[in-house]
Amino acid sequence: MGSRKKQASSSPRPLSMADLARELGVSMTTVSRALSDHHSIGPATKQRVLKLAKKLNYQPNHLASALRRGQSRLLGVVVPYIEGKFFPAVIQGIEHAASKAGFSVIVCQSHEEVQLERRNVETLLHAQVAGILVSLARNTQEYQHFDKVRSRGIPLVFFDRIPGAGQVDAVVLNDQAGGFQATSHLLAQGRRRIAHLAGPPRLNIYSQRRQGYLDALATYGIPPDDDLIIYSDMTVDDGAQAMRQLLARPAGRPDAVFAAGDSAILGALQELKAQGLRVPDDVALVGFSNESFTAITEPQLTSVDQRCEEMGQAAVRLFLELAAAPEAPFVQRQVVLEPKLFIRGSSLLPAPVGVG
């Protein structure tokens, strides 16, 4: 017993409430109430506790206290990854809004794997978070792991990537409008053979961007060509490979490409340069996400901005709205943000052609 006690005391650790109580010869309850200025503790005792706490630089563990009460001021976030511009900027928006509301944020990554997404949710539930904000992994096709969140009455808000079926509270971009803006811009530049690098159709964001592309073609009276639509996971390598396929088509190369993600359009740009083709003269390019690198490529890449920070802030506001009325019957709440097209050199003809 003595050796274990000595070993424990020699290890550096934060000062606890139990240490204060032992030093003062009072109970932990007395220390706790004195630190919280409880009316049941006399002024002299309060003064002794506060004086010692200050002397020993005691820092209260608010999280442990909250967990003992079965509640916390923690907000859990699950995202596919933390790289590029989009998800870090969304998280920044979440943290800003959460901090203003008195919440701290725990961020988990699914790395695009549904199995890890399930573990992330379990981890956050064990941490007794006050709410969970989720953007789905690429391969998530069933959603039972979220049932436990709902059954515990914990507010659950999806953002960007949301379940394809069922009613959920969510914050999304109008991806269909973004796809329409991007393709309409290319059509207004006189482009008529426009290819689309599409993402996995099971994800709402990619299916809606593709629909916007098709809507724009229909508006201009141009029938869709399945040979000009290539599906992939939207990586740089995927974009380069898709561009090689498009350039090898017997019907001839496209005069423009709209990709549902900026990484894919970057790969397309690299492949066009490797084959000696000019952008935008030979092939015009438009991406989606307005990643930071789009402003430093040569030429700079036209892209659809997703209003990342606003999405994060809106997700927290929706969480707070749900948390304020925990007993209210479910009414689906969806916040839809409108996209903005940033037009740059990759899609503008040196001498713009009139619309035919």
C-alpha positions as CSV (number, residue, x, y, z in Angstrom):
1,M,0.0,0.0,0.0
2,G,2.8,2.5,1.0
3,S,4.8,1.9,-2.1
4,R,1.8,2.4,-4.4
5,K,0.9,5.6,-2.6
6,K,4.4,7.0,-3.0
7,Q,4.5,6.1,-6.7
8,A,1.1,7.8,-7.3
9,S,2.1,11.0,-5.5
10,S,5.4,11.2,-7.4
11,S,3.6,11.2,-10.8
12,P,2.6,14.7,-12.0
13,R,-1.2,15.1,-12.2
14,P,-3.7,17.9,-11.9
15,L,-4.7,18.9,-8.4
16,S,-8.1,17.4,-7.5
17,M,-10.9,18.5,-5.3
18,A,-10.1,15.5,-3.1
19,D,-6.6,17.0,-2.5
20,L,-8.1,20.2,-1.3
21,A,-10.5,18.4,1.0
22,R,-7.7,16.3,2.5
23,E,-5.5,19.3,3.0
24,L,-8.3,21.2,4.8
25,G,-9.7,18.3,6.7
26,V,-13.2,18.7,5.3
27,S,-15.4,16.7,2.9
28,M,-15.3,17.0,-0.9
29,T,-18.9,18.1,-0.7
30,T,-17.9,21.0,1.4
31,V,-15.1,22.0,-1.0
32,S,-17.4,21.6,-4.0
33,R,-20.1,23.8,-2.4
34,A,-17.6,26.4,-1.2
35,L,-16.1,26.7,-4.8
36,S,-19.6,27.2,-6.2
37,D,-20.5,29.7,-3.5
38,H,-23.3,27.5,-2.1
39,H,-25.4,29.2,0.5
40,S,-25.0,26.3,2.9
41,I,-21.3,27.0,3.5
42,G,-20.3,29.7,5.9
43,P,-18.1,32.6,4.9
44,A,-15.1,31.5,7.0
45,T,-15.0,28.0,5.4
46,K,-15.5,29.5,1.9
47,Q,-12.6,31.8,2.5
48,R,-10.3,28.9,3.6
49,V,-11.2,26.8,0.6
50,L,-10.8,29.7,-1.9
51,K,-7.5,30.8,-0.3
52,L,-6.0,27.3,-0.6
53,A,-7.4,26.8,-4.1
54,K,-5.7,30.0,-5.2
55,K,-2.4,29.1,-3.4
56,L,-2.2,25.7,-5.1
57,N,-3.5,26.9,-8.5
58,Y,-6.4,24.5,-8.4
59,Q,-8.2,24.3,-11.8
60,P,-11.7,22.8,-11.6
61,N,-12.6,20.0,-14.0
62,H,-15.8,21.3,-15.5
63,L,-16.1,18.3,-17.8
64,A,-15.9,15.7,-15.0
65,S,-18.5,17.8,-13.0
66,A,-20.8,17.9,-16.0
67,L,-20.5,14.2,-16.6
68,R,-21.3,13.4,-13.0
69,R,-24.6,15.4,-13.5
70,G,-25.2,13.3,-16.7
71,Q,-24.8,16.3,-19.0
72,S,-22.1,18.3,-20.7
73,R,-21.4,21.4,-22.7
74,L,-19.8,19.3,-25.4
75,L,-20.8,19.2,-29.0
76,G,-19.7,16.2,-31.1
77,V,-18.8,16.5,-34.8
78,V,-18.2,13.7,-37.2
79,V,-16.6,14.5,-40.6
80,P,-15.2,12.3,-43.4
81,Y,-11.7,14.0,-43.2
82,I,-10.0,17.1,-42.1
83,E,-8.0,18.3,-45.1
84,G,-8.5,20.7,-48.0
85,K,-10.6,23.8,-47.4
86,F,-14.2,22.6,-46.9
87,F,-14.4,20.6,-43.7
88,P,-11.8,22.6,-41.8
89,A,-13.7,25.8,-42.7
90,V,-17.0,24.1,-41.7
91,I,-15.5,23.1,-38.3
92,Q,-14.2,26.6,-37.8
93,G,-17.8,27.9,-38.3
94,I,-19.0,25.2,-35.8
95,E,-16.4,26.1,-33.2
96,H,-17.1,29.8,-33.5
97,A,-20.9,29.4,-33.0
98,A,-20.5,26.7,-30.4
99,S,-18.1,28.8,-28.3
100,K,-20.5,31.8,-28.4
101,A,-23.2,29.5,-27.0
102,G,-20.9,28.1,-24.3
103,F,-20.1,24.7,-25.9
104,S,-16.8,23.0,-26.6
105,V,-16.4,20.8,-29.7
106,I,-15.0,17.3,-30.1
107,V,-14.2,16.4,-33.7
108,C,-14.0,12.8,-35.1
109,Q,-12.9,11.7,-38.6
110,S,-14.6,8.7,-40.3
111,H,-11.9,8.7,-43.0
112,E,-14.7,7.8,-45.4
113,E,-15.4,4.5,-43.7
114,V,-18.8,3.7,-42.3
115,Q,-17.3,1.3,-39.7
116,L,-15.2,4.1,-38.2
117,E,-18.2,6.5,-38.4
118,R,-20.2,4.0,-36.2
119,R,-17.3,4.0,-33.7
120,N,-17.2,7.8,-33.8
121,V,-20.8,7.9,-32.8
122,E,-20.3,5.5,-30.0
123,T,-17.4,7.4,-28.7
124,L,-19.4,10.7,-28.6
125,L,-22.3,9.0,-26.9
126,H,-19.9,7.7,-24.2
127,A,-18.6,11.3,-23.8
128,Q,-22.2,12.3,-23.1
129,V,-22.2,15.0,-25.7
130,A,-25.1,17.4,-25.7
131,G,-25.5,17.0,-29.5
132,I,-24.0,15.5,-32.6
133,L,-23.4,17.1,-36.0
134,V,-22.6,14.6,-38.9
135,S,-21.4,14.7,-42.5
136,L,-21.6,11.1,-43.8
137,A,-18.8,9.0,-45.0
138,R,-18.7,8.2,-48.7
139,N,-19.7,4.5,-48.2
140,T,-22.5,5.0,-45.7
141,Q,-25.6,3.4,-47.0
142,E,-27.4,2.4,-43.8
143,Y,-28.1,4.6,-40.9
144,Q,-29.0,2.4,-37.9
145,H,-26.1,3.6,-35.9
146,F,-27.8,7.0,-35.6
147,D,-31.0,5.4,-34.0
148,K,-29.3,5.3,-30.6
149,V,-28.6,9.0,-30.8
150,R,-32.3,9.8,-31.4
151,S,-33.5,7.2,-28.8
152,R,-31.5,9.1,-26.1
153,G,-33.1,12.4,-27.1
154,I,-29.8,13.9,-28.2
155,P,-30.1,16.5,-31.0
156,L,-28.7,15.1,-34.3
157,V,-28.0,17.4,-37.2
158,F,-26.6,16.4,-40.5
159,F,-24.7,18.8,-42.8
160,D,-23.5,18.7,-46.4
161,R,-23.7,14.9,-46.9
162,I,-27.0,13.7,-45.5
163,P,-29.0,10.4,-45.6
164,G,-30.7,9.9,-48.9
165,A,-34.0,8.7,-47.4
166,G,-36.0,9.6,-44.3
167,Q,-36.6,12.8,-42.5
168,V,-33.6,14.4,-40.8
169,D,-32.6,17.8,-39.5
170,A,-30.0,19.1,-41.8
171,V,-28.0,22.0,-43.2
172,V,-27.2,21.6,-46.9
173,L,-26.0,23.6,-49.9
174,N,-28.3,23.9,-52.9
175,D,-26.0,21.6,-54.8
176,Q,-28.4,21.3,-57.7
177,A,-28.3,25.1,-58.1
178,G,-24.5,25.0,-58.0
179,G,-24.3,22.4,-60.7
180,F,-26.8,24.5,-62.8
181,Q,-24.7,27.7,-62.3
182,A,-21.5,26.0,-63.3
183,T,-22.9,24.4,-66.4
184,S,-24.9,27.4,-67.5
185,H,-21.8,29.5,-67.2
186,L,-20.0,27.2,-69.6
187,L,-22.9,27.2,-72.0
188,A,-23.0,31.0,-71.9
189,Q,-19.4,30.9,-73.0
190,G,-20.4,29.1,-76.1
191,R,-19.4,25.6,-75.0
192,R,-21.7,22.9,-76.2
193,R,-19.9,19.5,-75.6
194,I,-19.7,19.7,-71.9
195,A,-18.4,16.7,-69.9
196,H,-19.3,16.0,-66.3
197,L,-16.9,14.3,-63.8
198,A,-19.5,13.0,-61.3
199,G,-19.0,11.7,-57.8
200,P,-20.6,8.6,-56.2
201,P,-24.3,9.0,-57.0
202,R,-25.4,7.5,-53.6
203,L,-24.2,10.7,-51.9
204,N,-26.8,13.5,-52.1
205,I,-24.3,16.2,-53.0
206,Y,-23.1,14.5,-56.1
207,S,-26.4,13.3,-57.4
208,Q,-27.8,16.9,-57.0
209,R,-24.8,18.5,-58.7
210,R,-25.2,16.0,-61.6
211,Q,-28.9,17.0,-61.8
212,G,-28.0,20.7,-62.0
213,Y,-25.7,19.8,-64.9
214,L,-28.5,18.0,-66.7
215,D,-31.0,20.8,-66.0
216,A,-28.7,23.4,-67.5
217,L,-28.2,21.2,-70.7
218,A,-32.0,20.9,-70.9
219,T,-32.5,24.7,-70.6
220,Y,-30.2,25.1,-73.6
221,G,-31.9,22.3,-75.6
222,I,-28.8,20.1,-75.5
223,P,-29.5,16.3,-75.0
224,P,-27.3,14.6,-72.4
225,D,-24.6,12.3,-73.7
226,D,-23.8,9.4,-71.3
227,D,-20.3,9.1,-72.8
228,L,-19.6,12.6,-71.4
229,I,-20.4,11.6,-67.8
230,I,-17.7,9.7,-65.8
231,Y,-18.2,8.6,-62.2
232,S,-15.4,8.4,-59.7
233,D,-14.4,9.2,-56.1
234,M,-13.3,12.7,-57.1
235,T,-9.6,12.5,-56.3
236,V,-6.9,14.2,-58.4
237,D,-5.9,10.9,-60.0
238,D,-9.6,10.2,-60.8
239,G,-9.8,13.5,-62.5
240,A,-6.7,12.8,-64.6
241,Q,-7.9,9.3,-65.5
242,A,-11.3,10.6,-66.5
243,M,-9.8,13.3,-68.7
244,R,-7.7,10.7,-70.5
245,Q,-10.9,8.7,-71.2
246,L,-12.7,11.8,-72.5
247,L,-9.8,12.8,-74.8
248,A,-9.8,9.2,-76.2
249,R,-13.5,9.2,-77.1
250,P,-14.1,8.4,-80.8
251,A,-16.6,11.2,-81.0
252,G,-13.9,13.7,-80.1
253,R,-12.9,15.6,-77.0
254,P,-15.3,17.8,-75.0
255,D,-14.9,21.6,-75.2
256,A,-15.6,21.9,-71.5
257,V,-15.6,19.9,-68.3
258,F,-17.6,20.5,-65.1
259,A,-16.4,18.4,-62.2
260,A,-18.4,17.9,-59.0
261,G,-15.2,18.4,-56.9
262,D,-12.1,20.6,-57.2
263,S,-9.6,17.8,-56.8
264,A,-11.0,16.1,-59.8
265,I,-10.9,19.3,-61.9
266,L,-7.3,19.8,-60.8
267,G,-6.4,16.3,-62.1
268,A,-8.2,17.2,-65.4
269,L,-6.1,20.4,-65.7
270,Q,-2.9,18.5,-65.2
271,E,-3.8,15.9,-67.8
272,L,-4.8,18.5,-70.4
273,K,-1.4,20.3,-69.9
274,A,0.4,16.9,-70.2
275,Q,-1.2,16.3,-73.5
276,G,-0.4,19.8,-74.8
277,L,-3.9,21.2,-74.7
278,R,-4.7,24.8,-73.7
279,V,-7.1,25.8,-70.9
280,P,-9.6,27.4,-71.6
281,D,-8.9,27.8,-75.3
282,D,-9.2,24.1,-76.1
283,V,-11.1,22.9,-73.0
284,A,-12.8,25.1,-70.4
285,L,-12.9,23.9,-66.8
286,V,-15.2,24.4,-63.8
287,G,-14.9,22.7,-60.4
288,F,-16.9,22.7,-57.2
289,S,-15.9,23.6,-53.6
290,N,-13.7,26.7,-54.2
291,E,-10.7,25.1,-52.6
292,S,-7.7,27.3,-51.8
293,F,-5.6,26.0,-54.6
294,T,-8.1,27.1,-57.3
295,A,-6.8,30.6,-57.0
296,I,-3.1,29.7,-57.5
297,T,-3.3,27.3,-60.4
298,E,-2.4,28.4,-63.9
299,P,-4.9,29.3,-65.1
300,Q,-6.9,29.9,-62.0
301,L,-9.9,27.5,-61.7
302,T,-13.5,28.6,-61.8
303,S,-15.4,26.9,-59.0
304,V,-18.6,26.9,-57.0
305,D,-18.2,28.2,-53.4
306,Q,-20.0,26.2,-50.7
307,R,-20.2,28.8,-48.0
308,C,-18.4,26.5,-45.6
309,E,-18.2,28.6,-42.4
310,E,-21.9,29.6,-42.7
311,M,-22.8,26.0,-43.0
312,G,-21.0,25.2,-39.7
313,Q,-22.6,28.1,-37.9
314,A,-26.1,27.2,-39.3
315,A,-25.6,23.6,-38.1
316,V,-24.9,24.8,-34.5
317,R,-27.9,27.2,-34.6
318,L,-30.1,24.3,-35.7
319,F,-28.7,22.1,-32.8
320,L,-29.5,24.9,-30.3
321,E,-33.0,25.2,-31.7
322,L,-33.5,21.4,-31.2
323,A,-31.9,21.4,-27.7
324,A,-34.2,24.2,-26.6
325,A,-37.3,22.1,-27.2
326,P,-36.3,18.5,-26.4
327,E,-39.9,17.3,-25.8
328,A,-41.3,18.9,-29.0
329,P,-42.7,16.5,-31.7
330,F,-40.4,15.9,-34.6
331,V,-40.7,18.4,-37.4
332,Q,-38.1,18.2,-40.1
333,R,-35.9,21.3,-40.2
334,Q,-33.7,21.9,-43.2
335,V,-31.6,24.9,-43.8
336,V,-30.6,25.4,-47.5
337,L,-27.7,27.7,-48.4
338,E,-27.3,29.1,-51.9
339,P,-24.0,28.6,-53.7
340,K,-21.9,31.2,-55.5
341,L,-19.9,30.7,-58.6
342,F,-16.4,32.3,-58.6
343,I,-15.5,32.8,-62.2
344,R,-11.7,32.7,-63.1
345,G,-9.5,32.1,-66.1
346,S,-10.1,28.4,-66.6
347,S,-13.6,29.0,-68.1
348,L,-13.4,32.3,-69.8
349,L,-12.6,32.5,-73.5
350,P,-10.1,35.1,-74.5
351,A,-12.8,36.4,-76.9
352,P,-16.1,35.2,-75.5
353,V,-18.4,33.5,-78.0
354,G,-22.0,34.6,-78.2
355,V,-24.7,32.2,-77.1
356,G,-26.0,30.3,-80.1
